[in-house]
Amino acid sequence: MAQALKEREPEAQILFVGTKRPFEQRAANLAGFEHIGLNVEGFANRSVVNKASALFKLAFSFLRAFAILLRFKPAVVLGVGGYACLPCAFAAKILGRPFAVQEQNLVPGSANRLLGPRAARVYAAFEQSKEHFGKSAILVTGNPVRPKLMEEAAKIKKPEGDGNFTVLVAGGSQGAAGINRAIMEALEYIPAESGINFILQTGPAQFEAVERVCRAWGGPCRAQAFFDDMATVYSVADLVVCRAGATTVAELTALGKAAIFIPFPQAAYNHQEQNARVLEQAGAAIVILESELDGKMLAQKIDFLAKRRDLIAAMEENSQRLGRPNAAADIVEDIFKLMGKKAA
């Protein structure tokens, strides 16, 4: 969204305010944006002492956020969830600055649930999110997808007529133990000469174990801890086996990919399953709960879809119907409206 805003208004000044976790600072700086960290912590599943400590830090962060906004003088404040956005949103309210929130999941998190009714606008990823925000001013935009991903994917064409069915198995940048375990078991039930080609993103912790199984299987199988070029692996995949985080769902629908979702079972408010069910109901995905997952079941699902290219084509079409590749630009145009500026 920040990059889309800079494209729309190159002279715009943008400040990120988040937590003090190093990866946030690093990500913002690498993208060319200033980042200030607040000393905030979550409350969920913590002891009474730790909750009291988190509450004290949050109260202090309100004063810090107020000072930041007085210095930066923003025309609008946009919160994307998390405890760090609470102090900034309330400081904006006190200073008379419009603030909006963007919710990535179908079910909003605690911060956005609290801020939604007080926001000038709620940018929701799913139509079904409306029921969770009551009378808030909701605009369904979908989730922003990195423009670079879309641009690079558009340049890549999957080879036609090679006879292979390519499955991308991705548990996220850190991998997913449950998915890795299931795919290692699944390879025992899939013949090496089946014509199914596997691309496995394992995360660093289980890379060696998965790679060993991959080599022993004997079929076309490429394992890697992490892929820097997701556009390429997405583009060549006929089927993606993955979690159902908001960004993943947005990318798959923007690219029109068929999926088997294995939602992360510990996700807050069970939001990953909720996200995945939307695509399942639309005929774009199959959902397997991790509590029901085993290698044999996963192998059967993959084998079934590999033999039903007509079904894969229908899933891809249904997925693309849900895609919102212009979400970031749509949000930016509405932000300008909130600021009282004429949209381009």
C-alpha positions in Angstrom: 0.0 0.0 0.0 2.9 2.3 0.8 4.4 1.6 -2.6 1.1 2.2 -4.4 0.8 5.5 -2.5 4.2 6.6 -3.7 3.3 5.7 -7.2 0.1 7.8 -6.9 1.9 10.7 -5.2 5.7 10.5 -5.5 6.2 13.4 -3.1 4.2 11.7 -0.3 5.9 11.2 3.0 5.2 7.9 4.6 6.1 6.8 8.2 5.8 3.2 9.5 5.1 2.8 13.2 5.2 -0.7 14.5 6.8 -2.8 17.2 10.5 -2.9 18.0 11.0 -6.3 16.5 14.1 -6.2 14.2 12.4 -7.7 11.1 9.9 -4.9 11.0 12.6 -2.2 11.0 14.6 -4.2 8.4 11.6 -4.8 6.1 10.5 -1.1 6.1 14.1 0.2 5.6 14.8 -2.2 2.8 11.7 -0.9 1.0 12.9 2.7 1.5 10.6 3.8 4.4 11.3 5.2 7.8 10.2 3.0 10.7 9.7 3.9 14.4 9.2 1.1 16.9 6.8 1.3 19.9 7.4 -0.8 23.0 4.1 -2.8 22.8 3.2 -6.4 23.5 0.2 -8.7 23.1 -2.2 -9.8 25.9 -3.4 -13.1 24.6 -2.4 -16.3 26.5 -0.2 -14.5 29.0 0.1 -14.5 32.8 -1.5 -11.8 34.9 1.9 -10.2 35.6 2.8 -10.2 31.9 -0.6 -8.8 31.0 -0.2 -6.0 33.5 3.3 -5.3 32.0 1.8 -5.2 28.5 -0.9 -2.8 29.6 1.6 -0.4 31.2 3.7 -0.5 28.0 0.6 0.2 25.9 -0.3 3.2 28.0 3.2 4.6 27.6 3.0 4.0 23.9 -0.1 6.2 23.7 2.1 9.2 24.8 4.8 8.2 22.4 2.4 7.9 19.5 0.9 11.3 20.3 4.4 12.8 20.1 5.1 11.0 16.8 1.9 12.3 15.2 2.5 15.9 16.5 5.9 15.8 14.8 5.0 14.0 11.6 1.6 15.7 11.1 0.0 13.0 9.0 -2.9 13.7 6.7 -4.2 10.2 7.4 -3.3 7.3 9.6 -3.8 3.7 8.3 -3.7 0.8 10.8 -3.2 -2.8 9.6 -3.8 -4.6 12.8 -1.6 -5.4 15.7 -1.3 -3.7 19.1 1.1 -1.0 17.7 -1.7 0.5 15.7 -3.9 1.2 18.7 -1.9 4.1 20.2 -1.5 5.7 16.7 -5.2 5.4 15.9 -6.4 6.9 19.2 -3.8 9.7 18.9 -5.1 10.4 15.4 -8.6 10.6 16.8 -7.6 13.1 19.5 -5.7 15.2 17.0 -8.7 15.2 14.6 -6.8 13.3 11.9 -8.8 10.7 9.8 -7.7 7.1 10.4 -8.6 3.9 8.6 -8.0 0.2 9.2 -7.2 -2.5 6.8 -8.1 -6.1 7.8 -6.4 -8.9 6.0 -8.4 -11.8 7.3 -12.1 -12.7 7.2 -12.3 -12.5 11.0 -10.7 -9.3 12.4 -8.1 -9.4 15.1 -8.5 -7.7 18.4 -7.1 -4.3 17.4 -9.1 -3.9 14.3 -12.2 -5.2 16.0 -11.9 -2.4 18.6 -10.9 0.3 16.0 -13.4 -0.6 13.2 -16.4 1.2 14.6 -14.3 4.3 15.3 -12.5 4.4 11.9 -13.4 6.6 9.0 -13.1 3.5 6.8 -12.5 -0.2 7.1 -10.8 -1.9 4.1 -11.9 -5.5 4.2 -10.4 -8.4 2.3 -13.6 -10.5 2.2 -17.3 -9.7 1.7 -18.0 -12.0 4.6 -16.0 -9.6 6.9 -18.9 -7.2 7.0 -20.8 -9.2 9.6 -17.8 -8.8 12.0 -17.7 -5.0 11.8 -21.3 -4.1 12.4 -22.1 -0.6 11.2 -18.5 0.4 10.4 -17.9 2.2 7.1 -16.6 -0.8 5.1 -15.1 -0.9 1.7 -14.3 -4.4 0.4 -11.0 -4.1 -1.5 -9.3 -7.5 -1.1 -5.8 -7.7 0.2 -2.9 -5.8 -1.4 -0.5 -8.0 -3.4 3.0 -7.0 -4.2 3.1 -5.4 -7.7 6.4 -6.9 -8.4 5.0 -10.4 -7.9 2.2 -9.7 -10.5 4.6 -8.1 -13.0 7.1 -11.0 -12.8 4.4 -13.7 -12.9 2.9 -12.1 -16.0 6.2 -12.6 -17.8 6.5 -16.3 -17.1 4.7 -18.9 -19.1 4.3 -22.5 -18.0 5.6 -24.9 -20.7 2.6 -26.6 -22.4 2.4 -30.2 -23.4 5.2 -31.5 -21.1 2.8 -34.0 -19.5 3.9 -33.0 -16.0 1.5 -31.9 -13.2 3.5 -29.5 -11.0 2.7 -29.3 -7.2 4.1 -26.4 -5.2 4.2 -27.3 -1.4 4.9 -24.2 0.6 4.7 -23.8 4.4 5.8 -20.1 4.4 9.3 -18.6 4.8 9.9 -20.6 8.0 8.2 -23.8 6.7 5.4 -25.7 8.4 6.2 -28.9 10.3 2.8 -30.4 9.7 2.9 -29.8 6.0 6.5 -31.0 5.7 5.7 -34.2 7.6 2.6 -34.9 5.5 4.3 -34.4 2.1 7.2 -36.7 3.2 4.6 -39.4 4.0 2.6 -38.6 0.8 5.6 -39.4 -1.4 5.4 -43.0 -0.2 2.0 -43.4 -1.9 2.9 -41.6 -5.2 4.9 -43.5 -7.8 8.0 -41.7 -9.0 6.8 -42.2 -12.6 3.4 -40.7 -11.9 4.1 -37.6 -13.9 3.7 -35.4 -10.8 6.5 -32.9 -10.3 7.0 -31.5 -6.8 8.5 -28.1 -5.7 8.9 -28.0 -2.0 9.6 -24.9 0.2 10.5 -26.5 3.5 11.8 -23.7 5.7 15.4 -23.9 7.1 14.7 -26.2 10.1 13.5 -29.3 8.1 15.2 -28.7 4.8 17.7 -31.5 5.1 15.1 -34.1 6.2 12.7 -33.2 3.4 15.5 -33.1 0.8 16.6 -36.6 1.8 13.1 -38.0 1.3 12.8 -36.1 -1.9 16.0 -37.6 -3.3 15.0 -41.1 -2.2 11.6 -40.8 -3.9 13.3 -40.7 -7.2 10.8 -38.7 -9.1 11.0 -35.0 -10.2 11.3 -33.2 -6.9 13.0 -30.0 -6.0 13.4 -29.0 -2.3 14.6 -25.7 -1.1 14.5 -23.9 2.3 13.2 -20.7 0.8 12.4 -19.3 -2.6 13.3 -15.7 -3.3 11.5 -15.8 -6.6 7.9 -16.8 -5.7 6.6 -15.5 -9.0 8.4 -18.3 -10.9 7.3 -21.2 -8.6 3.8 -19.9 -8.5 3.7 -19.6 -12.3 4.8 -23.1 -13.0 2.5 -24.7 -10.4 -0.7 -26.4 -11.4 -1.6 -26.9 -7.7 -0.4 -25.2 -4.5 -0.5 -27.0 -1.1 -0.1 -24.4 1.6 -1.4 -22.6 4.7 -4.2 -20.1 4.4 -2.7 -16.8 5.7 -4.1 -13.6 4.3 -1.2 -12.8 2.0 -1.0 -16.3 0.6 -4.8 -16.3 -0.2 -4.5 -12.9 -1.8 -1.6 -14.0 -4.0 -3.2 -17.3 -5.1 -6.5 -15.6 -6.1 -4.7 -12.7 -7.9 -2.8 -15.3 -9.9 -5.8 -17.7 -10.3 -4.2 -20.8 -8.7 -5.9 -23.9 -7.5 -5.1 -24.9 -3.9 -5.2 -27.4 -1.1 -5.3 -25.4 2.1 -4.0 -26.8 5.4 -4.9 -23.9 7.8 -2.5 -23.2 10.7 -4.6 -24.6 13.6 -3.2 -22.1 16.2 -4.1 -19.0 14.2 -6.0 -16.4 16.3 -9.8 -16.6 16.0 -9.1 -19.6 13.7 -8.8 -17.0 10.9 -6.9 -19.3 8.5 -9.6 -21.8 8.3 -12.2 -19.0 7.8 -10.1 -17.6 5.0 -9.7 -21.0 3.3 -13.4 -21.9 3.6 -14.3 -18.9 1.4 -12.2 -20.3 -1.4 -13.5 -23.8 -0.8 -17.1 -22.6 -1.0 -16.3 -20.8 -4.3 -14.9 -24.0 -5.8 -11.3 -22.7 -5.9 -9.7 -24.9 -3.2 -9.9 -28.0 -1.0 -9.5 -27.6 2.7 -7.8 -30.3 4.9 -7.6 -29.6 8.6 -4.2 -30.4 10.2 -6.0 -32.6 12.8 -7.3 -34.8 10.0 -4.2 -34.7 7.8 -1.9 -37.6 7.0 0.3 -38.5 4.1 -2.0 -41.0 2.5 -4.9 -38.6 2.4 -2.7 -35.8 0.9 -1.4 -38.2 -1.7 -4.9 -39.2 -2.7 -6.1 -35.6 -3.1 -3.0 -34.7 -5.2 -3.4 -37.8 -7.4 -7.1 -37.1 -7.9 -6.5 -33.5 -9.0 -3.6 -34.5 -11.2 -5.9 -36.8 -13.1 -8.6 -34.1 -13.4 -7.2 -31.3 -15.4 -10.7 -30.1 -16.1 -11.3 -29.7 -12.4 -8.0 -27.8 -12.0 -9.0 -25.5 -14.8 -12.4 -24.8 -13.1 -10.7 -24.2 -9.7 -8.3 -21.8 -11.4 -11.1 -19.9 -13.0 -13.0 -19.7 -9.6 -9.9 -18.6 -7.9 -9.3 -15.8 -10.3 -12.9 -14.5 -9.9 -12.0 -13.9 -6.2 -8.7 -12.2 -7.0 -8.3 -8.5 -6.3 -4.9 -7.6 -8.0 -5.7 -3.9 -7.8 -6.4 -3.8 -4.0 -3.5 -1.6 -3.1 -4.4 1.0 -5.7 -8.1 0.9 -4.7 -7.2 1.5 -1.1 -4.9 4.4 -2.0 -7.6 6.1 -4.1 -10.0 5.9 -1.2 -7.4 7.3 1.2 -7.1 10.4 -0.9 -10.8 10.8 -0.7 -10.6 10.6 3.1 -8.0 13.3 3.0 -10.4 15.4 0.9 -8.3 15.2 -2.3 -9.8 14.5 -5.7 -8.9 11.0 -6.8 -7.1 10.6 -10.1 
